[in-house]
Amino acid sequence: MAQSGKGRIVIDDDFTGPGVPVAGTTAPPIALGQYFNVVGQGIADTDSGAPRLDSDGLGGVIQLTTTDEDVHAAGLQTATMFDVALMGGIVLEARVRLAVITTGEVFIGFSDVNTDLAIIEGAICHGDTITITLTASDLIGFLMATDLTDVSDWHGVYNGGTTTGQTVATSLDFDAAPVAGEWVVLRLEIDSNGTARWYVDGVLKQTVEGAVSTTVDLCAHVLVESKTTAVKTMDVDYVKISANRDWTV
């Protein structure tokens, strides 16, 4: 296998450049910086986008902004470019902030669903009462869903590996509640054998062996979705993803 010094792929965006203004009418995908597309059902609407914050945005912050419709999302997405066996260990870390912890859903992680009109419920996963529905055949990441009975906790969801994905929300509850207006750092580590670890603010919350497929190619998502006829926002300070390069011919 031919190799060079660029054996590690690093995607690292602090969002200091231009965002995608609200009041745009461009259909997704919309390129944002070097690494991500802005995607989501309804991104072309005039109340949705990913504007850069020019106040309360130290270090560079974008604000993912949905349209005012139920099950309409806005988010960041990479190409389908990650293979766990060939590129692990894979690490995704994001620092995010929610203005309010109501009427919304958040997914930060990986799946095999790559679409410009991205949604969480009905495409990747969804939480309702005490049940998590794993729609995507292959997914792994953090879920927060205000339709759950436990409306204000992060949950570690996964599907497609050698370990059956859990669908009972209480078994995936990290007892780590997002606080309105406060930043949280979410970190996901995936080994080349499919074992994964979830961290919240540096604290290890869950380890699952065989959590995700080692052969299905995945893309990365940072998505927020409205659950009512009101705009939902999520501030993103940075997203960093790193993975080994696939040197196979």
N, C-alpha and C positions, 0 to 999 in steps of 0.2 A: 504494500500500500504506500503510495507516494504521500509524503507529509511535508509540512513546512512549519514555520514559527507561529502561524495563525491557527493553532489547534483548538482555541476556545472562542466561541461566538458570544459576543456581549452586546445586548440591546439595552441601552441606558439613556433614558430621556428625562430631563428635569423640566421640560415644557417652558423654556425661557423664550422661545420664539413665538411667532404668530399662532393663534388658535384658529378655530373655525367659528366665525361670529354667529350668534343668534340673529335671526332675520335673514339668513341665507335661503336660497331656494335650489341649491345644487343637490341632486340626488346622490346618495352614497354609492360607492365609497369615496371619501374625500381624504387625500393624503395629508398627514399631520407630521411634520418633521421628516426624519430619515427612516423611521421604523414602523409607524403605525398608520392604519386607515381608521378614520372615524366612520362608524357604521351604525345602523339601527333603523328599525321600522319607524318612519316618520321624520328622519333627519332632514329631509327636504322641506319640511314645514317651517314656517317663519317664526316659530317660537322654540326651535331646537337647534343645538349645535354644541360646540366645545370651545367657548371663548376663553382667552387668557384673562386671569384676574389682574387688574391694575391697582386694586387695593385689597388688603388682607391676603396677599399672595406672595409672601417673601420666598425667594429662592426659585420662583417660577411655579405657577399653579394654573391648571386648566379646570374648567367647570363643565363636566358632562351634563347636558341639559336635554331632557326628553320633551316631546310634544305633550299636549294636555289630553291624551287619550289612554284608555286602559290597555295594558299589555303592549306598550310602545317603549322601546328601549333606545338608549344612546350609549355608545361605548367605543373603546379602542380594540383593534384586532390586528393580529399579524397574519402573514401567509400560513398555510398549512406546511410547516417546516420543521417540526420536532418529532423525532423517533426516539422512544425511551431507551431501547436496547442499544441503538447505534450512537446516541448522543448524550446519554446520562453520564454523570449526574446533571440534572436540569434543575435550575433554581429560578423561581419567580418571586419577586418582592415588590410590593406596592404600598405607598402611604396615601391613605384616602381619608376623607372627612364628609360626613353627612350633616346637612343643616338641621334636618328633622328625621326622627326614626319612625316614620309612619308612612302608610300607603305606598310601599315600594318594595323592590326586590333587587338584590345585588348578587352578581356572580363574578368572581375573580379566579381565574385558573385556566385550564386547558380543556378542549373537547375536539371531536372530529367534525363538528358542525361549523362550516365556514360559509357565511352568507352575508351579503351586503345589507339585507333587511333583517339584521340580527334581532332576536328576542330571547328572553330567558325562559319564561313559561311557554310550554308547548314545543320548545326546540332543544333546550339543554336540560333544565331541571326546574322544579317548582316545589315550594313548601306550603302546605295548607293544613291547619289544625295541628295534628301531630305526625302527619305523613309527608314524606319527601318523595316526589315522583321523579324518577330518573329517566328522562326522555331520550337523551343521547345515548347511543350504545357505548360510547367511550367518553368519559369526562372525569375530571378531578379538579377540586378547588374549594373555595370558600363560598358559602351561601348565607345570605341574610334575607329573610322573607317575612314581611309583616302580616301575611296571611296565616302564619303559624301561630299556635297558641302561645308559644314562647317567642314573642314578636321581636325581642331585642337581644338576640345572641347570634354569634357567628357559629356556623355548622360546617364540618368538614365532610364534603360529599365526594363520592367516587363511584365509578362503574366501568366494567369492561376488563378488569384484570382477573387473576385467578381466585381472588376473594370476592364473594358476592357483595354487591353494593348494598349498604344498609338503607332502608326506607323509613325507619322509625326515627323521627327527629330527635327524640330525647337521647338516643344512643350516640348521636353525632353532635350534641350540644357542647360547646367549649366552655360554657359558663363565663363567657367573655363578651360583655354587652357593649356595643358601640354607644358612645355618648354624643348627643347632638352637639355639633360645633367643635368636637375634639378630634384630633388626628389619631389614626391607628395604623400600625405597621403590620401588614400581613405577609407572611413568608411561607412558600411551599417548596419543599425539596423532594425530588424524585430520583431514586437510584436507577441504575440501568436494568435491575431485575424487577422493577415495578413497585418496590417498597417506597412509601411516601411518608413525609413528616410535615405537619402543619404547626406554624408558630404564630402567636399573636403578641405583638409588642415584645418579642424576644423570648417568650415563654412557650416551650413545647407543649402542645395541646393534644396531639394525636399522632400515633404511628400505626400504619397499616401495611402489612406485607402483601405484595401482589395486588395493590390497589388499582392499578391501571394496566392496560395492554402494553406489552413491550414491542409490538409490531405495527400497531395502527398509528398512522401519522396524525399529528395534532396541531391545532393553532392555539394561540394564547388570546384570552379575552379579559377586558376590564369593562364590565357592563353594569348599568343601572337602568331600572325599568319602573315606569309608573304603574300603579294599581288602581288608579281612579282618573277622573277627568280633571286632573291638575298636573302641572309641570313638576317633575322630580329632578333634583340635581344631586351630583356627587362631585366634590372637589378632589383632584388628583395632583399630588405634589411630585411624585416620581413613580416610574415603573422601571424595574431592572430585571432582565431575564438573561441567564447565561446557560450555555450548553456546550458540550464537546462537539467538535466538527465531525461529520461522517466522512471518513477517509476511504471507505470501500469503493471499489470501481464498479 
